[in-house]
């Protein structure tokens, strides 16, 4: 568990973040009501019902998680937004994975080989960062309270990160559209809440097979 010992007062004194560009610690989640009976296509429902956590969990053998699992089922690990030129890097303490959010309107639209984290583009909607991710090669759409829903290469995930007025809390919304999986777009507003932790240090994460 994260403790106060994880906070370095020297880092805290030098931490002058702006908006969402700071370290965020997850403090709560809210499983959407539809998770108990998701609107699934027939083949997706059959696969979901056949899912076995012990047998089928792709991260059980220390495979790094893909989207959206890297953020929707990442335990108490922190995230951090960092500016990289015109783009944004969303750094994850969980398995030390980084996602690049391409903010340029001229972002490459050529066909890309799908990857576990997909290809993310971002826009600002007021003070909210809206991230759209496509080209995902990860087998499951997972939330807390929802395991084993298959997802296809047609999946589009839209995330919204909104800080409160004094940027001490960050609200996370997620919506998913996949015509091969869901019969309609599904959304979880306020799915996760994060808290700003000044001076918080990421620790290396080692996955150990049990």
Steps between C-alpha positions, in 0.01 A plus 500: 500500500610855444606678815616846594856367476454496123486881499835676475479849661776623268294398198189649656671836545608501135165379367328790320244323281252659264151359450508125450879495463574344836498164681161348575422219746180297447272519803170347386311340215131463410392196301223594254160338550505337156813298587292219653321447168694680224337560159694235309467347156420128512852375424654746746256395772590135450871582527439716809307223672776250419777724640700345783717736707760237588526360149445807283635805687766634260704674772526191721825400325642855540398613152481882515135614490346676201214743460285562688625269775815709554281766662164338577641213709834636618452473875639783710784588265548865409484676164672817384448734204816644346526744209719379213518777245149541365400155620425352842643189663277319745745315725378201699670378814320171433753292305683823404308541175475831316226607259565778251196719436543668162358852525583632153218537250748370245549173689580207274178348365665226297413139569685371803563153633292459817689492830385414855486869598361612165541842341375798701409850386396779732306825504415753766135556583531799727724376780422134430740280305307271265700202370382275216679167457471263204717227341497293820622140499394399850255214552275632777302805608523497880369717780476433871185289515528399134747234388559311180299700247674440165595798290589515132726715285190717437502624859507876555553624855436861601635617836438833670729631774357798691671672792294689756533876551812485719645195320504284811274232350475347154184336369529225238224407255518227238282404204547205263364421156563164334242374249632145533460503879238748618154561357535866602765736634562439868616770740616525860491860619700572812640148480819594687598788723865597549661730758803723445799384703778764504850355493384143446770272358426217260658173610629234257248222452619141473252232401572168671339178387351312793 
